């Protein structure tokens, strides 16, 4: 019988036909390998396509994650891809809501308005022509503003008054008051004029107005004093309605200022009371609201100057004034 290449050779029992040639067995192996190769190649191509890696590239493993302090909340970490994180309807990422603005403090001065007037302006020294303009203060005419004084080392009264005024504002706001400053650091090159300072308090319908200052008299003159409006009626000036309440405000401030700072009433005027009445200050003459000036000390005296240049002492000064205002307004 003739056998072609497609017919299997006859076998006897369990042994292969010894006449089967080696090349027949080899062809079977080659066919098997050839059949597997395309499948392996297709699998490799599919794997590379899914991983995004090109020929010769290695797909990077996942980036290591810290064990704690994850930037995601537990709810976000556990969420399935495409799901909506808890608390953020309709979005895949939650944006933290802006913190609400703190509510104004509630306190004994809630509903009250206080105007604080930082005396002078550090820019006045460079604008003497402007501040020398004459303005009407009712009883006469005088300069729009002045430079203020300095310590012997050059610390300006205007620096002192602004610092204390800002501290005073903070203390009053903590008690619930609305506080208006007649000017802020750097908001104007000079001034404002004394007429404008008075007008700001009037237009704010302030319950109390305090103008913060420091004196500049000879060395050896020490202590503070509070200036009260005199009773005047001339031109635009009419203080009849504010003389009484302004005195009460001044007395309250003087007592609390002395107690909080440890400073004594001025030894050079006021007869040891710490209170002085004047009719030549436009800021008082033109006010229609209870108003006083406070001269916190003498910048030309070394001992007073050491206090005035101390941040700790200035904080006490602001607190003493604030306590007087609170007492005056019934807090």
NORDA-V682929 format. One line per field, one symbol per residue. ss: DSSP state (H for helix, E for strand, L for the rest). psi: psi as a letter, one per 30 degrees, with the letter a starting at -180 (. if undefined). burial: I if it has 9 or more other ideal C-beta (glycine too) atoms within 8 Angstrom, else O. A space follows every 10 residues. Layout:
ss=???
psi=???
burial=???
//
This chain:
ss=LLLLLLLLLL LELLELLLLL LHHHHHHHHH HHHHHHHHHH HHHHHHHHHH HLLLLLLLLL LLLLLLLLLL LLLHHHHHLL LLLLLLLLLL LLLLLLLLLL LLLLLLLLLL LLEEEEEELL LHHHHHLHHH HLLEEELLLL EEELLLLLLE LLLLLEHHHH HHHHHHHHHH HHHLLLLEEE ELLLLLLLLL LLLHHHHHHH HHHLLLLEEE EEEEELLLLL LLLEEEEEEL LLEELLEELL LLHHHHHHHH HHHHHHHHHH HLLLELLLLH HHLLEEEELL LHHHHLLLLL EEEEEEEELL LHHHHHHHLL HHHHHHHHHH HHHHHHHHLL L
psi=kkklffkkkk ljbgklkffk lefeeeeeee eeeeeeeeee eeeeeeeeee fgkakflkkk lkkkklfahk fkleeeefkl kflkkkgikg lfkkkkkkkk kkkkkkafgk flkkkkjjka kffeffheee ffkklkgdfa kakellflal lffgjkeeee eeeeeeeeee eeefgflkkk kfllkgflfl allfeeeeee eeffhkfkkk kklklhalkf jllllkkkkl jkjkbfkjge ffeeeeeeee eeeeeeeeee fgkllkgflf hgfgkkkkgg jefeegkglk klkkjfajff keeeeeefgk eeeeeeeeee eeeeeeeegg .
burial=OOOOOOOOIO OOOOOOIOOO OOOOIOOOOO OOOOOOOOOO OOOOOOOIOO OOOOOOOOOO OOOOOOOOOO OOOOIIOOIO OOOIIOOIOO IOOIOOOOOO OOOOIOIIII OIIIIIIIII IIIIOOIIOI IOIOIOIIIO OIIIIOIIII IOOOIIIIII IIIIIIIIII IIIOIIIOII IIIOOOOIOI IIIIIIIIII IIOIOIIIII IIIIIIOOOO IIIIIIIIII OIOOOOIIIO OIIOIIIIII IIIIIIIIOI IOIOIIOOOI OOOIIIOIIO IIIIIIIOII IIIIIIIIII IOOIIOIIIO OOIIIIIIII IIIIIIIIIO O
//
